[in-house]
């Protein structure tokens, strides 16, 4: 482990860095005598440093529980441009899933770094091609106004938000809408899905309570439905 280095500014998609609760879980895994998947390590072509590209939580747990152990790692010999794909590889055993915002931030990082198609960035990061397209339009706008490109997507959107509201494009509004939906889905989407599965009427009652009567009526109208005294009916 002493031969490995870390550089979270380049290879850590998670905004809060290493999360203690996940490290504690991984320490429990080691205490049970189980092993992890191999860490993914990038060899810098110039400095020859071995930098952890994927597995920061696993490394932290190993340093705490097995500080004198030797590791088998997967070493990637490639350019930094290619190495940026390593942290977004498919989730593995004991892998802490990335939140949407973290995936979007990494997509922004790849877009700023350049050279990949929209489809490639979307596939690597697990976001929609529309998100990637919105990011590129925002990036172009910021470059045209001589603004430095931020390190993350949230700050880029905040800079774009500084324009007058009537200057916003449909793509800008779509980007904010998509991010808001994803954030809400992460917060309570699973619970709402379960509520709809078990008690659809209770789920609709919750939505109405949260939205209020006017916004609830607007939402039904958006879906092409209308509210009756007894039930919801499809006017078509």
C-alpha positions in Angstrom: 0.0 0.0 0.0 2.9 2.3 0.6 3.6 2.3 -3.2 0.1 3.8 -3.9 -0.8 7.5 -3.9 -4.2 9.2 -4.1 -5.3 12.3 -5.9 -8.9 12.9 -5.2 -9.0 16.1 -7.2 -8.5 14.0 -10.3 -10.0 10.7 -9.4 -12.8 11.1 -6.9 -16.3 11.8 -8.3 -17.9 11.9 -4.9 -18.4 15.5 -3.7 -17.8 14.7 0.0 -14.8 12.5 -0.6 -14.4 9.4 1.6 -17.6 8.7 3.6 -17.0 7.4 7.0 -20.1 5.2 7.2 -19.1 3.3 4.1 -15.5 2.9 5.3 -16.9 1.5 8.6 -19.0 -1.0 6.6 -16.0 -2.1 4.6 -13.9 -2.5 7.8 -16.6 -4.9 9.0 -16.3 -6.8 5.7 -12.5 -7.2 6.4 -13.1 -8.2 10.0 -15.3 -11.1 8.7 -12.3 -12.3 6.8 -13.7 -11.3 3.4 -11.7 -9.7 0.6 -12.4 -6.8 -1.8 -12.2 -6.6 -5.5 -8.9 -5.3 -6.7 -8.3 -1.6 -6.6 -7.9 0.1 -10.0 -4.7 2.0 -10.2 -3.4 4.4 -12.9 0.3 4.6 -13.7 1.1 8.2 -14.6 3.1 8.0 -17.9 5.4 10.8 -16.9 5.9 10.5 -13.1 5.4 6.7 -13.0 3.3 7.2 -9.8 0.7 4.6 -9.1 -2.4 6.6 -8.4 -5.6 5.1 -7.1 -8.3 5.7 -9.7 -11.1 3.6 -8.2 -11.3 2.2 -4.7 -10.6 5.1 -2.3 -13.0 3.6 0.4 -11.5 0.2 0.1 -8.0 1.6 0.4 -9.0 3.5 3.6 -10.5 0.4 5.1 -7.5 -1.7 4.2 -5.1 0.9 5.7 -7.1 0.7 9.0 -7.6 -3.0 9.3 -4.6 -4.5 7.4 -2.0 -1.8 7.3 0.9 -4.2 6.7 -0.7 -6.3 3.9 0.2 -6.4 0.3 -2.4 -5.9 -2.4 -3.1 -7.1 -5.9 -4.3 -4.2 -8.0 -5.3 -3.7 -11.6 -2.8 -1.2 -13.2 -4.0 0.8 -16.1 -1.3 2.0 -18.5 -3.0 4.8 -20.5 -3.3 8.5 -20.9 -5.0 10.6 -18.3 -7.7 11.3 -20.9 -8.6 7.6 -20.9 -8.0 7.1 -17.2 -10.9 9.5 -16.4 -13.2 6.7 -17.3 -12.0 4.4 -14.6 -13.9 5.9 -11.6 -17.2 5.6 -13.5 -16.7 1.9 -14.3 -19.7 -0.4 -13.5 -20.4 -0.8 -9.9 -18.7 -3.7 -8.3 -19.0 -5.6 -5.0 -19.0 -3.3 -2.0 -19.1 -0.3 -4.3 -20.9 2.8 -3.0 -23.2 4.1 -5.8 -22.8 7.5 -7.1 -25.6 10.1 -6.8 -27.0 11.7 -9.9 -25.3 15.0 -9.1 -21.9 13.3 -8.8 -22.4 11.6 -12.2 -23.5 14.9 -13.8 -20.4 16.6 -12.3 -18.1 13.9 -13.8 -19.9 14.3 -17.1 -19.1 18.0 -17.0 -15.5 17.1 -16.2 -15.3 14.9 -19.3 -17.0 17.5 -21.4 -14.5 20.2 -20.4 -11.7 17.7 -21.0 -13.1 17.1 -24.5 -12.7 14.7 -27.3 -15.6 12.4 -26.5 -18.9 12.2 -28.2 -22.2 12.9 -26.4 -23.1 9.2 -26.5 -19.7 8.2 -25.0 -20.0 10.7 -22.1 -23.6 9.7 -21.4 -22.7 6.0 -21.3 -19.5 6.4 -19.2 -21.3 8.6 -16.6 -24.8 7.1 -16.6 -26.5 10.3 -17.5 -28.8 11.2 -20.4 -27.5 12.5 -23.7 -29.7 15.5 -23.2 -27.8 16.3 -20.0 -24.5 16.1 -21.9 -25.9 18.3 -24.7 -27.1 20.9 -22.1 -23.7 20.9 -20.5 -22.0 21.5 -23.8 -24.2 24.4 -24.6 -23.6 25.9 -21.2 -19.9 25.4 -21.6 -20.0 27.2 -25.0 -22.0 30.1 -23.5 -19.5 30.5 -20.7 -16.6 30.4 -23.1 -18.2 33.0 -25.3 -18.6 35.4 -22.4 -15.0 34.8 -21.4 -15.8 33.1 -18.1 -13.6 30.5 -16.6 -15.2 27.1 -16.7 -16.0 25.8 -13.1 -14.9 22.5 -11.8 -18.5 21.1 -11.5 -21.8 21.2 -13.2 -23.7 22.9 -10.3 -21.4 25.9 -10.4 -21.7 26.1 -14.2 -25.4 26.2 -13.9 -25.2 28.9 -11.3 -23.1 31.0 -13.6 -25.6 30.5 -16.4 -28.4 31.4 -14.0 -26.8 34.8 -13.6 -28.2 35.8 -17.0 -31.6 37.5 -17.1 -34.4 35.0 -17.0 -35.7 35.9 -20.4 -32.3 35.0 -21.8 -32.7 31.4 -20.7 -33.1 28.8 -23.5 -35.3 25.8 -23.5 -32.2 23.7 -22.9 -31.3 25.7 -19.8 -34.7 25.1 -18.3 -34.6 21.4 -19.2 -31.3 21.1 -17.5 -32.6 22.6 -14.2 -35.8 20.5 -14.5 -33.9 17.2 -15.0 -31.5 17.9 -12.1 -34.5 18.8 -9.8 -36.3 15.6 -10.7 -33.2 13.5 -10.2 -32.5 15.1 -6.8 -36.1 14.5 -5.6 -36.0 10.9 -6.9 -32.9 10.2 -4.8 -34.5 11.8 -1.8 -37.9 10.0 -1.7 -38.5 8.3 -5.1 -38.2 4.8 -3.7 -40.7 5.5 -0.9 -43.2 7.1 -3.2 -42.9 4.2 -5.6 -43.6 1.7 -2.8 -46.6 3.8 -1.7 -48.0 3.8 -5.2 -47.6 0.1 -5.4 -49.3 -0.7 -2.1 -51.9 2.2 -1.8 -52.3 4.2 -5.0 -55.0 6.3 -3.4 -52.8 7.2 -0.4 -50.0 8.1 -2.8 -52.2 10.5 -4.7 -53.5 11.9 -1.4 -49.9 12.6 -0.4 -49.1 14.3 -3.8 -52.2 16.4 -3.4 -51.3 17.4 0.2 -47.7 18.4 -0.9 -48.8 20.2 -4.0 -51.8 22.0 -2.8 -55.1 22.1 -4.7 -54.0 24.5 -7.5 -50.7 22.9 -8.3 -52.3 19.4 -8.0 -55.0 20.4 -10.6 -52.3 21.7 -12.9 -50.4 18.4 -12.6 -53.5 16.4 -13.5 -54.1 18.7 -16.4 -50.6 18.1 -17.6 -51.3 14.3 -17.6 -54.6 14.8 -19.4 -56.7 13.8 -16.4 -59.2 15.6 -14.3 -60.3 15.3 -10.7 -63.9 14.2 -9.9 -65.6 14.1 -6.6 -65.3 10.3 -6.3 -62.3 9.3 -8.4 -59.9 10.3 -11.1 -61.2 9.8 -14.6 -59.6 10.0 -18.0 -61.6 12.5 -20.1 -60.5 10.8 -23.3 
